[in-house]
Amino acid sequence: MDGHAILFLGERMEIQLLSKKNEEHVRKILKQYDMVNHFYIPGYVMLLCFEDNQLYGFIELYQLETITALYSLPGEKQDETFALLIEGASRIGFRHLTMSTTAQGASYFKQFGFHVIQEQPVVISKTLPCPYHFKDYDEISEFMSKQKSRVYSLDHFKDFMHEHFNIQYVLKCVHIGGTNGKGSTTNYVKEIMKTAGYEVGTFTTPALVNRLDVIRVDDQAIDEKVYVKLCNRFLKEAVDAELSLYEMEVFISVIYFIYKKVDLALFEVGLGGLLDATNIIGPLLCVNTNIGLDHTDYLGSTYEEIARNKAGIVKDGVPYVTSETREECLDVFDEVTKAHHAPLYVIAHPEHVESSSKQVFNYHGYHVCLNTPATYQSVNAALAINVVELIRAHFPFDHEDVETGLYNAKWPGRFEIIHHDPLIIIDGAHNREGMDAFVKAAESYRNAHIIFTALRDKDTTHMLERLLTLSDDITVTQFEHHRRALAKDLAKDYPVKIEEDWKKAVDEAMDYPVVLITGSLYFLSQVRKYILDQPDK
Protein backbone atom coordinates (compact mmCIF):
# COMPACT_ATOMS: atom_id res chain seq x y z
CA MET A 1 0.00 0.00 0.00
CA ASP A 2 1.15 3.58 -0.56
CA GLY A 3 0.26 4.57 2.99
CA HIS A 4 3.09 4.28 5.51
CA ALA A 5 4.00 5.31 9.02
CA ILE A 6 6.76 7.78 9.79
CA LEU A 7 8.26 7.33 13.23
CA PHE A 8 11.01 9.60 14.51
CA LEU A 9 13.54 7.60 16.46
CA GLY A 10 16.41 10.08 16.48
CA GLU A 11 16.54 13.86 16.55
CA ARG A 12 16.04 14.18 12.81
CA MET A 13 16.22 10.70 11.35
CA GLU A 14 13.00 8.78 10.83
CA ILE A 15 11.96 5.21 10.10
CA GLN A 16 9.36 4.49 7.43
CA LEU A 17 7.65 1.36 6.20
CA LEU A 18 8.56 0.64 2.58
CA SER A 19 5.94 2.01 0.18
CA LYS A 20 5.56 2.54 -3.55
CA LYS A 21 6.64 6.14 -3.03
CA ASN A 22 10.13 5.32 -1.79
CA GLU A 23 10.99 1.91 -3.19
CA GLU A 24 13.12 3.24 -6.07
CA HIS A 25 15.72 4.47 -3.57
CA VAL A 26 16.08 0.96 -2.25
CA ARG A 27 16.03 -0.76 -5.63
CA LYS A 28 19.13 1.14 -6.73
CA ILE A 29 21.06 0.11 -3.63
CA LEU A 30 19.90 -3.51 -3.84
CA LYS A 31 21.11 -3.64 -7.44
CA GLN A 32 24.40 -1.99 -6.55
CA TYR A 33 25.18 -4.54 -3.83
CA ASP A 34 23.64 -7.57 -5.62
CA MET A 35 21.01 -7.93 -2.88
CA VAL A 36 17.77 -9.83 -3.55
CA ASN A 37 14.58 -7.87 -4.22
CA HIS A 38 11.77 -9.18 -1.99
CA PHE A 39 9.43 -6.21 -2.37
CA TYR A 40 5.81 -7.10 -1.57
CA ILE A 41 6.50 -10.83 -1.31
CA PRO A 42 4.46 -12.43 1.50
CA GLY A 43 6.42 -12.69 4.74
CA TYR A 44 8.77 -9.75 4.11
CA VAL A 45 8.74 -6.35 5.81
CA MET A 46 11.20 -3.55 5.02
CA LEU A 47 11.88 -0.45 7.13
CA LEU A 48 13.72 2.56 5.74
CA CYS A 49 15.77 5.23 7.51
CA PHE A 50 15.47 8.78 6.14
CA GLU A 51 16.68 12.26 6.97
CA ASP A 52 15.50 15.23 4.92
CA ASN A 53 14.36 12.85 2.14
CA GLN A 54 17.82 11.27 2.02
CA LEU A 55 17.80 7.48 2.38
CA TYR A 56 20.45 6.45 4.90
CA GLY A 57 19.66 2.76 5.21
CA PHE A 58 17.13 -0.04 5.40
CA ILE A 59 16.44 -3.34 7.12
CA GLU A 60 14.41 -6.24 5.75
CA LEU A 61 12.77 -8.88 7.96
CA TYR A 62 11.49 -12.28 6.88
CA GLN A 63 8.69 -13.69 9.04
CA LEU A 64 9.49 -10.87 11.48
CA GLU A 65 12.54 -12.75 12.77
CA THR A 66 15.23 -13.17 10.11
CA ILE A 67 17.14 -10.11 8.89
CA THR A 68 17.60 -10.74 5.17
CA ALA A 69 18.97 -7.31 4.25
CA LEU A 70 20.62 -4.59 6.32
CA TYR A 71 22.24 -1.52 4.80
CA SER A 72 23.59 1.79 6.06
CA LEU A 73 25.11 4.53 3.97
CA PRO A 74 28.82 4.72 4.83
CA GLY A 75 29.83 7.82 6.73
CA GLU A 76 29.39 9.58 10.03
CA LYS A 77 25.76 8.53 10.44
CA GLN A 78 26.36 4.82 9.88
CA ASP A 79 26.31 3.79 13.54
CA GLU A 80 23.21 5.88 14.23
CA THR A 81 21.47 4.43 11.18
CA PHE A 82 22.17 0.84 12.20
CA ALA A 83 20.99 1.59 15.73
CA LEU A 84 17.73 3.12 14.52
CA LEU A 85 17.03 0.33 12.05
CA ILE A 86 17.65 -2.40 14.63
CA GLU A 87 15.52 -0.53 17.17
CA GLY A 88 12.74 -0.29 14.59
CA ALA A 89 12.97 -3.97 13.71
CA SER A 90 12.94 -4.82 17.42
CA ARG A 91 9.55 -3.11 17.75
CA ILE A 92 7.87 -5.43 15.28
CA GLY A 93 10.03 -8.54 15.62
CA PHE A 94 8.43 -11.69 17.02
CA ARG A 95 10.77 -13.63 19.32
CA HIS A 96 14.26 -12.73 18.15
CA LEU A 97 16.20 -11.10 15.31
CA THR A 98 18.67 -13.36 13.52
CA MET A 99 21.05 -12.70 10.62
CA SER A 100 24.05 -14.13 8.83
CA THR A 101 27.22 -12.03 8.91
CA THR A 102 31.01 -12.25 9.13
CA ALA A 103 33.26 -12.54 12.17
CA GLN A 104 33.94 -8.80 11.86
CA GLY A 105 30.18 -8.12 11.56
CA ALA A 106 29.47 -10.24 14.66
CA SER A 107 31.95 -8.15 16.64
CA TYR A 108 30.41 -4.90 15.35
CA PHE A 109 26.74 -5.80 15.98
CA LYS A 110 27.49 -6.94 19.53
CA GLN A 111 26.97 -3.31 20.58
CA PHE A 112 23.31 -3.60 19.42
CA GLY A 113 22.55 -6.64 21.56
CA PHE A 114 23.46 -9.47 19.15
CA HIS A 115 25.40 -12.57 20.11
CA VAL A 116 26.85 -15.42 18.05
CA ILE A 117 24.68 -18.56 17.86
CA GLN A 118 26.63 -20.28 15.06
CA GLU A 119 30.32 -20.04 14.19
CA GLN A 120 30.54 -21.35 10.60
CA PRO A 121 28.95 -19.67 8.76
CA VAL A 122 28.52 -16.93 11.32
CA VAL A 123 24.95 -16.35 12.50
CA ILE A 124 24.08 -13.81 15.18
CA SER A 125 20.86 -13.31 17.11
CA LYS A 126 19.18 -10.81 19.41
CA THR A 127 16.49 -11.97 21.84
CA LEU A 128 13.49 -9.66 22.03
CA PRO A 129 11.80 -8.87 25.36
CA CYS A 130 8.72 -10.80 26.57
CA PRO A 131 7.40 -8.79 29.54
CA TYR A 132 4.60 -11.26 30.35
CA HIS A 133 4.69 -14.99 31.04
CA PHE A 134 1.16 -16.23 30.43
CA LYS A 135 0.73 -19.98 30.07
CA ASP A 136 -2.54 -20.23 28.11
CA TYR A 137 -5.36 -18.29 26.48
CA ASP A 138 -7.57 -18.38 29.57
CA GLU A 139 -4.93 -16.57 31.63
CA ILE A 140 -4.69 -13.88 28.97
CA SER A 141 -8.46 -13.50 28.70
CA GLU A 142 -8.87 -13.23 32.46
CA PHE A 143 -6.08 -10.66 32.65
CA MET A 144 -7.57 -8.53 29.85
CA SER A 145 -11.04 -8.66 31.42
CA LYS A 146 -9.63 -6.79 34.41
CA GLN A 147 -8.13 -3.98 32.36
CA LYS A 148 -9.56 -0.49 32.05
CA SER A 149 -12.63 -0.29 29.83
CA ARG A 150 -12.00 1.60 26.62
CA VAL A 151 -14.28 4.10 24.90
CA TYR A 152 -15.70 3.25 21.48
CA SER A 153 -12.95 4.93 19.47
CA LEU A 154 -10.02 3.99 17.26
CA ASP A 155 -7.61 6.69 18.43
CA HIS A 156 -5.56 4.54 20.80
CA PHE A 157 -5.35 1.68 18.34
CA LYS A 158 -4.31 3.93 15.46
CA ASP A 159 -1.57 5.40 17.63
CA PHE A 160 -0.47 1.90 18.59
CA MET A 161 -0.27 0.78 14.96
CA HIS A 162 1.61 3.96 14.07
CA GLU A 163 4.19 3.10 16.73
CA HIS A 164 4.55 -0.25 14.95
CA PHE A 165 5.03 1.41 11.54
CA ASN A 166 1.51 0.48 10.37
CA ILE A 167 2.90 -2.87 9.28
CA GLN A 168 -0.64 -4.00 8.43
CA TYR A 169 -0.07 -2.21 5.13
CA VAL A 170 2.31 -4.93 3.93
CA LEU A 171 -0.62 -7.37 3.81
CA LYS A 172 -2.76 -7.70 0.73
CA CYS A 173 -6.22 -7.87 2.20
CA VAL A 174 -9.96 -7.50 1.69
CA HIS A 175 -12.22 -5.83 4.24
CA ILE A 176 -15.70 -7.38 4.57
CA GLY A 177 -18.51 -5.66 6.46
CA GLY A 178 -22.30 -5.69 6.62
CA THR A 179 -25.05 -6.78 8.99
CA ASN A 180 -25.55 -10.42 7.97
CA GLY A 181 -23.56 -12.73 5.71
CA LYS A 182 -20.10 -11.31 6.45
CA GLY A 183 -18.76 -14.62 7.70
CA SER A 184 -20.30 -16.62 4.86
CA THR A 185 -18.99 -14.23 2.22
CA THR A 186 -15.54 -14.32 3.81
CA ASN A 187 -15.68 -18.11 3.82
CA TYR A 188 -16.68 -18.33 0.15
CA VAL A 189 -13.88 -15.96 -0.90
CA LYS A 190 -11.43 -17.94 1.22
CA GLU A 191 -12.44 -21.26 -0.35
CA ILE A 192 -12.13 -19.92 -3.91
CA MET A 193 -8.70 -18.44 -3.23
CA LYS A 194 -7.56 -21.54 -1.36
CA THR A 195 -8.67 -23.73 -4.25
CA ALA A 196 -6.67 -21.47 -6.55
CA GLY A 197 -3.56 -22.31 -4.51
CA TYR A 198 -3.20 -19.24 -2.30
CA GLU A 199 -2.41 -19.12 1.41
CA VAL A 200 -5.35 -17.26 2.96
CA GLY A 201 -5.61 -15.75 6.42
CA THR A 202 -9.01 -14.95 7.91
CA PHE A 203 -10.02 -12.80 10.86
CA THR A 204 -13.68 -13.48 11.70
CA THR A 205 -15.85 -12.95 14.77
CA PRO A 206 -17.44 -14.24 16.87
CA ALA A 207 -15.74 -17.62 17.19
CA LEU A 208 -18.08 -20.59 17.02
CA VAL A 209 -15.88 -23.34 18.44
CA ASN A 210 -12.88 -21.76 20.15
CA ARG A 211 -11.87 -18.12 20.61
CA LEU A 212 -8.60 -18.85 18.80
CA ASP A 213 -10.69 -19.57 15.68
CA VAL A 214 -11.01 -15.86 15.02
CA ILE A 215 -7.48 -16.00 13.55
CA ARG A 216 -7.03 -18.72 10.94
CA VAL A 217 -4.70 -19.57 8.06
CA ASP A 218 -6.13 -21.98 5.50
CA ASP A 219 -8.79 -23.15 7.97
CA GLN A 220 -6.30 -23.83 10.78
CA ALA A 221 -6.82 -21.76 13.91
CA ILE A 222 -3.79 -20.04 15.36
CA ASP A 223 -2.00 -22.46 17.67
CA GLU A 224 -2.54 -21.57 21.30
CA LYS A 225 1.20 -21.75 22.03
CA VAL A 226 1.92 -19.27 19.24
CA TYR A 227 -0.91 -17.02 20.40
CA VAL A 228 0.46 -17.04 23.95
CA LYS A 229 3.98 -16.26 22.72
CA LEU A 230 2.67 -13.32 20.72
CA CYS A 231 0.78 -12.02 23.74
CA ASN A 232 3.77 -12.42 26.02
CA ARG A 233 5.76 -10.45 23.49
CA PHE A 234 3.35 -7.60 22.70
CA LEU A 235 0.57 -7.48 25.30
CA LYS A 236 2.42 -5.16 27.69
CA GLU A 237 2.58 -2.51 24.98
CA ALA A 238 -1.11 -3.05 24.19
CA VAL A 239 -2.11 -2.65 27.85
CA ASP A 240 -0.01 0.51 28.16
CA ALA A 241 -1.81 1.82 25.07
CA GLU A 242 -5.19 0.94 26.69
CA LEU A 243 -6.22 -1.42 23.89
CA SER A 244 -9.13 -3.84 24.22
CA LEU A 245 -8.73 -7.60 23.84
CA TYR A 246 -10.44 -7.35 20.43
CA GLU A 247 -7.96 -4.72 19.23
CA MET A 248 -5.11 -6.85 20.50
CA GLU A 249 -6.50 -9.79 18.52
CA VAL A 250 -6.56 -7.68 15.36
CA PHE A 251 -2.93 -6.72 15.94
CA ILE A 252 -1.95 -10.33 16.61
CA SER A 253 -3.71 -11.39 13.41
CA VAL A 254 -1.61 -8.89 11.43
CA ILE A 255 1.62 -10.14 12.98
CA TYR A 256 0.57 -13.77 12.57
CA PHE A 257 -0.44 -13.37 8.92
CA ILE A 258 2.94 -11.82 8.12
CA TYR A 259 4.70 -14.54 10.10
CA LYS A 260 2.74 -17.24 8.21
CA LYS A 261 3.43 -15.57 4.84
CA VAL A 262 -0.20 -15.44 3.75
CA ASP A 263 -0.89 -14.31 0.19
CA LEU A 264 -4.26 -12.80 1.06
CA ALA A 265 -5.81 -11.74 4.38
CA LEU A 266 -9.58 -11.42 4.79
CA PHE A 267 -10.75 -9.22 7.66
CA GLU A 268 -14.39 -9.42 8.73
CA VAL A 269 -15.72 -6.32 10.47
CA GLY A 270 -16.77 -7.05 14.04
CA LEU A 271 -19.15 -4.16 14.73
CA GLY A 272 -20.24 -1.42 12.35
CA GLY A 273 -17.27 -0.30 10.32
CA LEU A 274 -16.15 3.25 11.00
CA LEU A 275 -14.81 2.58 14.51
CA ASP A 276 -14.24 -1.16 14.29
CA ALA A 277 -10.70 -2.27 15.15
CA THR A 278 -10.31 -3.91 11.73
CA ASN A 279 -10.58 -0.46 10.15
CA ILE A 280 -6.83 0.09 10.49
CA ILE A 281 -6.01 -2.15 7.51
CA GLY A 282 -5.20 -1.00 3.98
CA PRO A 283 -7.39 -3.20 1.76
CA LEU A 284 -7.39 -3.88 -1.97
CA LEU A 285 -11.19 -3.99 -1.81
CA CYS A 286 -13.92 -3.09 0.67
CA VAL A 287 -17.13 -5.14 0.82
CA ASN A 288 -20.60 -4.69 2.30
CA THR A 289 -23.06 -7.56 2.38
CA ASN A 290 -26.23 -5.76 3.49
CA ILE A 291 -27.68 -3.34 6.03
CA GLY A 292 -29.96 -4.37 8.88
CA LEU A 293 -31.28 -2.73 12.04
CA ASP A 294 -28.76 -4.28 14.41
CA HIS A 295 -26.62 -2.76 17.19
CA THR A 296 -28.77 0.37 16.98
CA ASP A 297 -27.37 1.67 20.30
CA TYR A 298 -23.97 2.03 18.63
CA LEU A 299 -24.65 2.39 14.92
CA GLY A 300 -27.84 4.41 14.60
CA SER A 301 -31.58 3.77 14.55
CA THR A 302 -32.24 4.07 10.81
CA TYR A 303 -30.98 2.22 7.76
CA GLU A 304 -29.29 5.39 6.54
CA GLU A 305 -27.43 5.94 9.82
CA ILE A 306 -26.26 2.33 9.96
CA ALA A 307 -25.25 2.41 6.28
CA ARG A 308 -23.11 5.46 6.95
CA ASN A 309 -21.34 3.70 9.80
CA LYS A 310 -20.83 0.55 7.71
CA ALA A 311 -19.47 2.69 4.88
CA GLY A 312 -16.84 3.98 7.30
CA ILE A 313 -14.51 1.29 5.93
CA VAL A 314 -14.41 3.02 2.50
CA LYS A 315 -10.86 4.14 1.68
CA ASP A 316 -9.58 6.68 -0.83
CA GLY A 317 -9.54 5.14 -4.30
CA VAL A 318 -10.32 1.62 -3.02
CA PRO A 319 -13.28 -0.09 -4.77
CA TYR A 320 -16.39 -0.79 -2.66
CA VAL A 321 -18.75 -3.63 -3.60
CA THR A 322 -22.12 -4.43 -2.05
CA SER A 323 -25.09 -6.76 -2.39
CA GLU A 324 -27.40 -4.27 -0.62
CA THR A 325 -30.63 -3.34 -2.45
CA ARG A 326 -32.27 -0.64 -0.30
CA GLU A 327 -32.20 2.67 -2.13
CA GLU A 328 -31.64 4.71 1.04
CA CYS A 329 -28.51 2.65 1.80
CA LEU A 330 -27.24 2.75 -1.76
CA ASP A 331 -27.62 6.53 -1.76
CA VAL A 332 -25.36 6.68 1.30
CA PHE A 333 -22.80 4.37 -0.34
CA ASP A 334 -22.86 6.48 -3.49
CA GLU A 335 -22.24 9.66 -1.50
CA VAL A 336 -19.42 8.20 0.62
CA THR A 337 -17.59 6.48 -2.24
CA LYS A 338 -17.71 9.62 -4.39
CA ALA A 339 -16.20 11.62 -1.52
CA HIS A 340 -13.35 9.10 -1.41
CA HIS A 341 -13.04 8.78 -5.21
CA ALA A 342 -13.71 5.07 -4.73
CA PRO A 343 -15.53 3.03 -7.41
CA LEU A 344 -18.87 1.61 -6.22
CA TYR A 345 -20.11 -1.77 -7.46
CA VAL A 346 -23.68 -2.89 -6.72
CA ILE A 347 -23.97 -6.55 -7.65
CA ALA A 348 -26.85 -8.29 -9.37
CA HIS A 349 -28.50 -11.01 -7.28
CA PRO A 350 -28.69 -14.54 -8.70
CA GLU A 351 -31.84 -15.43 -10.61
CA HIS A 352 -33.60 -18.77 -11.06
CA VAL A 353 -32.00 -20.45 -8.04
CA GLU A 354 -32.93 -24.12 -7.71
CA SER A 355 -33.33 -24.82 -3.99
CA SER A 356 -33.46 -28.17 -2.25
CA SER A 357 -30.64 -29.74 -0.26
CA LYS A 358 -28.36 -27.63 -2.47
CA GLN A 359 -28.54 -24.21 -4.11
CA VAL A 360 -27.91 -24.29 -7.87
CA PHE A 361 -27.74 -21.28 -10.19
CA ASN A 362 -25.78 -19.71 -13.04
CA TYR A 363 -23.88 -16.51 -12.38
CA HIS A 364 -21.25 -14.59 -14.37
CA GLY A 365 -20.65 -17.64 -16.55
CA TYR A 366 -20.22 -20.02 -13.60
CA HIS A 367 -22.50 -22.95 -12.86
CA VAL A 368 -22.70 -22.64 -9.09
CA CYS A 369 -23.72 -25.45 -6.78
CA LEU A 370 -23.68 -24.65 -3.07
CA ASN A 371 -23.66 -27.68 -0.79
CA THR A 372 -26.21 -26.20 1.63
CA PRO A 373 -30.01 -26.03 1.96
CA ALA A 374 -29.77 -22.39 3.11
CA THR A 375 -31.41 -20.30 0.40
CA TYR A 376 -29.86 -17.08 1.71
CA GLN A 377 -26.36 -18.27 0.79
CA SER A 378 -26.87 -17.74 -2.96
CA VAL A 379 -26.48 -13.96 -2.57
CA ASN A 380 -23.40 -14.35 -0.35
CA ALA A 381 -21.84 -16.67 -2.94
CA ALA A 382 -22.62 -14.22 -5.75
CA LEU A 383 -21.00 -11.43 -3.74
CA ALA A 384 -17.92 -13.62 -3.23
CA ILE A 385 -17.71 -14.16 -7.00
CA ASN A 386 -17.71 -10.39 -7.53
CA VAL A 387 -15.05 -9.99 -4.85
CA VAL A 388 -12.59 -12.44 -6.42
CA GLU A 389 -13.24 -10.97 -9.86
CA LEU A 390 -12.39 -7.49 -8.57
CA ILE A 391 -9.06 -8.64 -7.07
CA ARG A 392 -8.18 -10.93 -9.97
CA ALA A 393 -5.34 -8.67 -11.12
CA HIS A 394 -3.57 -9.48 -7.85
CA PHE A 395 -4.81 -13.07 -7.47
CA PRO A 396 -5.42 -14.85 -10.81
CA PHE A 397 -7.63 -17.95 -10.71
CA ASP A 398 -9.23 -20.46 -13.06
CA HIS A 399 -12.91 -20.95 -13.85
CA GLU A 400 -12.91 -24.26 -12.00
CA ASP A 401 -11.49 -22.66 -8.85
CA VAL A 402 -14.70 -20.69 -8.38
CA GLU A 403 -17.09 -23.60 -8.90
CA THR A 404 -15.03 -26.07 -6.85
CA GLY A 405 -14.34 -23.61 -4.04
CA LEU A 406 -18.00 -22.63 -3.67
CA TYR A 407 -19.13 -26.25 -3.65
CA ASN A 408 -16.57 -27.27 -1.04
CA ALA A 409 -17.28 -24.31 1.25
CA LYS A 410 -18.67 -25.15 4.66
CA TRP A 411 -19.43 -22.54 7.30
CA PRO A 412 -20.26 -23.83 10.80
CA GLY A 413 -23.35 -22.40 12.40
CA ARG A 414 -25.02 -21.31 9.18
CA PHE A 415 -27.90 -23.71 8.55
CA GLU A 416 -25.52 -26.46 9.59
CA ILE A 417 -26.70 -30.04 10.04
CA ILE A 418 -24.88 -31.31 13.14
CA HIS A 419 -26.96 -34.44 13.86
CA HIS A 420 -28.97 -36.81 11.64
CA ASP A 421 -31.07 -38.90 14.03
CA PRO A 422 -32.80 -36.77 15.02
CA LEU A 423 -32.10 -34.17 12.34
CA ILE A 424 -30.68 -31.12 14.11
CA ILE A 425 -29.95 -27.91 12.22
CA ILE A 426 -28.32 -24.90 13.87
CA ASP A 427 -28.32 -21.39 12.44
CA GLY A 428 -26.94 -18.13 13.80
CA ALA A 429 -29.98 -15.98 13.02
CA HIS A 430 -28.98 -13.39 15.61
CA ASN A 431 -30.96 -10.36 14.43
CA ARG A 432 -34.23 -9.54 12.66
CA GLU A 433 -32.85 -9.72 9.10
CA GLY A 434 -30.99 -12.91 9.91
CA MET A 435 -34.16 -14.44 11.32
CA ASP A 436 -36.14 -13.44 8.22
CA ALA A 437 -33.57 -15.26 6.07
CA PHE A 438 -33.56 -18.29 8.35
CA VAL A 439 -37.36 -18.67 8.34
CA LYS A 440 -37.38 -18.47 4.55
CA ALA A 441 -34.62 -21.10 4.33
CA ALA A 442 -36.43 -23.39 6.79
CA GLU A 443 -39.76 -23.48 4.91
CA SER A 444 -39.37 -27.19 4.22
CA TYR A 445 -39.02 -27.90 7.96
CA ARG A 446 -42.37 -26.48 9.07
CA ASN A 447 -43.67 -27.66 12.46
CA ALA A 448 -40.21 -28.73 13.57
CA HIS A 449 -39.29 -28.39 17.23
CA ILE A 450 -37.44 -25.09 17.69
CA ILE A 451 -35.06 -23.96 20.45
CA PHE A 452 -34.41 -20.23 20.54
CA THR A 453 -32.53 -17.68 22.60
CA ALA A 454 -30.86 -14.36 21.89
CA LEU A 455 -29.04 -11.39 23.34
CA ARG A 456 -31.25 -8.85 25.06
CA ASP A 457 -30.26 -5.95 22.76
CA LYS A 458 -31.74 -7.69 19.70
CA ASP A 459 -35.24 -7.30 18.26
CA THR A 460 -36.36 -10.52 19.93
CA THR A 461 -40.04 -9.71 19.49
CA HIS A 462 -39.72 -9.71 15.72
CA MET A 463 -37.49 -12.79 15.80
CA LEU A 464 -39.88 -14.86 17.91
CA GLU A 465 -42.92 -13.77 15.91
CA ARG A 466 -41.19 -14.89 12.72
CA LEU A 467 -40.38 -18.28 14.27
CA LEU A 468 -44.03 -18.71 15.24
CA THR A 469 -44.96 -18.53 11.55
CA LEU A 470 -42.76 -21.58 11.07
CA SER A 471 -43.81 -23.72 14.04
CA ASP A 472 -45.98 -23.60 17.15
CA ASP A 473 -43.58 -25.91 19.01
CA ILE A 474 -40.98 -23.49 20.36
CA THR A 475 -38.87 -23.64 23.50
CA VAL A 476 -37.12 -20.47 24.63
CA THR A 477 -34.08 -20.75 26.85
CA GLN A 478 -31.08 -18.75 28.09
CA PHE A 479 -27.32 -19.12 28.41
CA GLU A 480 -24.38 -17.58 30.22
CA HIS A 481 -23.42 -14.28 28.63
CA HIS A 482 -23.31 -10.76 30.01
CA ARG A 483 -25.76 -9.59 27.31
CA ARG A 484 -28.09 -12.60 27.40
CA ALA A 485 -31.87 -12.28 27.36
CA LEU A 486 -33.68 -14.19 30.10
CA ALA A 487 -36.02 -16.93 28.90
CA LYS A 488 -39.04 -15.40 30.68
CA ASP A 489 -38.36 -12.04 29.03
CA LEU A 490 -38.16 -13.68 25.61
CA ALA A 491 -41.36 -15.65 26.16
CA LYS A 492 -43.56 -12.73 27.27
CA ASP A 493 -47.13 -13.85 26.54
CA TYR A 494 -46.27 -15.85 23.43
CA PRO A 495 -47.45 -19.50 23.15
CA VAL A 496 -43.98 -20.94 23.80
CA LYS A 497 -42.41 -23.21 26.40
CA ILE A 498 -39.76 -21.94 28.82
CA GLU A 499 -36.72 -23.99 29.81
CA GLU A 500 -34.03 -21.92 31.50
CA ASP A 501 -31.51 -24.78 31.40
CA TRP A 502 -30.47 -24.88 27.76
CA LYS A 503 -28.75 -28.24 28.11
CA LYS A 504 -31.97 -29.76 29.40
CA ALA A 505 -33.83 -28.17 26.47
CA VAL A 506 -31.38 -29.81 24.04
CA ASP A 507 -31.58 -33.19 25.79
CA GLU A 508 -35.39 -33.18 25.64
CA ALA A 509 -35.28 -32.18 21.96
CA MET A 510 -33.61 -35.49 21.11
CA ASP A 511 -37.06 -37.11 21.20
CA TYR A 512 -38.24 -35.03 18.23
CA PRO A 513 -37.61 -36.06 14.57
CA VAL A 514 -36.51 -32.56 13.44
CA VAL A 515 -34.97 -29.86 15.64
CA LEU A 516 -34.03 -26.30 14.66
CA ILE A 517 -31.78 -24.42 17.07
CA THR A 518 -31.30 -20.75 16.34
CA GLY A 519 -30.49 -17.35 17.78
CA SER A 520 -27.28 -15.95 19.20
CA LEU A 521 -24.01 -17.15 17.68
CA TYR A 522 -22.54 -17.11 21.19
CA PHE A 523 -25.26 -19.59 22.22
CA LEU A 524 -24.71 -21.75 19.13
CA SER A 525 -21.01 -22.08 19.93
CA GLN A 526 -21.97 -23.75 23.22
CA VAL A 527 -24.78 -25.87 21.75
CA ARG A 528 -22.66 -27.08 18.87
CA LYS A 529 -19.90 -28.31 21.14
CA TYR A 530 -22.38 -29.89 23.55
CA ILE A 531 -24.09 -31.93 20.84
CA LEU A 532 -20.97 -32.88 18.89
CA ASP A 533 -19.21 -34.01 22.06
CA GLN A 534 -22.07 -36.43 22.78
CA PRO A 535 -22.50 -38.53 19.60
CA ASP A 536 -24.92 -40.94 21.29
CA LYS A 537 -27.53 -38.25 21.82
Secondary structure by P-SEA (a helix, b strand, c coil): ccbbbbbbccccbbbbccccccaaaaaaaaaaaccccccccccbbbbbbbccccccccccccccccccbbbbccccaaaaaaaaaaaaaaaccccbbbbbbcaaaaaaaccccccccccccbbbbbbbbbccccccaaaaaaaaaacccccccaaaaaaaaaaacccccccbbbbbbcccaaaaaaaaaaaaaaaaccbbbbbbcccccccccccccccccccaaaaaaaaaccaaaaaaacccaaaaaaaaaaaaaaaacccbbbbbbcccccccccccccccbbbbccccccccccccccaaaaaaaaaccccccbbbbbccccaaaaaaaaaaaaaacbbbbbbbcccccccccbbbbbccccccccccccccaaaaaaaaaaaaaaacccccccaaaaaaaaaaccccccccccccccbbbbbccccaaaaaaaaaaaccccccbbbbccccccaaaaaaaaaaacccbbbbbccccccccccccccccccbbbbccaaaaaaaaccccbbbbbccaaaaaaaaaaaaacccc
